[in-house]
Amino acid sequence: MRKISLYFLAMLTVFMGVTSCDQDDQIVDEVLASVTSGAILRTRSINNGTFNRFDTSSLFSVTVEEQDEENGELLSSVDVMIAFNDNQDDGVDNGVAEQMLTSIPAADFGLSERGLPETTFSITLAEALSAAGLVAGQFDGGDNFVFRFIINLTDGTTWTTTDVSSTVAGGSFFSTPYQYTAGIACIPVAPVTGTYTLNLEDTFGDGWDGAFLTVTIDGVSEDFTIDDGSEATFDVMVPATATSLVFSYTPGNFESEHIWEIIAPNGDTAAAGSPGPGGDITLNICT
């Protein structure tokens, strides 16, 4: 099978600099029309990208859009494969080799705003664990699931990770990786109490230029920043009586200079950013 990477690499050389959606669609049409068959599975959005170890109803969800030389008319189905990576250093490997999870028929696809086949694939942590044959004690924060998609066309050809170049897989428009990693994070459903350490750094050495971290405990907030210099460290005590705990980051100027890390009471890194992003911070604490 001729690889789609060859088609798109040639196309990108000729059409470098084209940016509008309409022009991009024309480029895809021209490339796909010049080959016997071909398809891409564009990532429209990753709606939920992380499972919560403490909540088996937590969701991984991605919306994808299929495009081929007949604007979706060749789509037969999309197979979804699942694999599990055990990243714990405990001497036991509970990893699960890739296996078939499900197949999504073309009839289950709707139409995107471009008039192309589009679907949202969603799976809970409980469903992923069941599919992989895993039970409590065989997974933890830091492990991950890998979901690989395979397009099946009516002409008998298939398209997946081995049929695209890195440019097509990770490009801002084509964005066709065919594969998604859903990490398992330990996101506490209730405040983990104790002493947190905030490590702040400014690589230029002139303070955080208006940026700050905010810690809110039971509705009472306190801001932390670097007023001047290259670094600052703060300890924040979260009492055993706390019922809510929120960390957030507010960006300032010269964001590329800002680095922060939140150390949980158990000594693990609960979150880190370089820079930002702005907004509430999801903690990852495996206790």
Secondary structure, DSSP 8 states (H G I E B T S, - for coil): ---HHHHHHHHHHHSTT--SHHHHHHHHHHHHHTSS--EEEEEEEEEE-EEETTBTT-EEEEEEEEEETTTTTTEEEEEEEEEEE----SS----EEEEEEEEEEGGG-EE-TTSSEEEEEEEEHHHHHHHHT--TTS--TT-EEEEEEEEEETTS-EE-GGGS-HHHHH-TTT---SEEEEEEE---SS---EEEEEEEEESSSB--TT-EEEEEETTEEEEE--SSBSEEEEEEEE-TT---EEEEEE--SSGGGEEEEEE-TTSSEEEEESS---EEE------
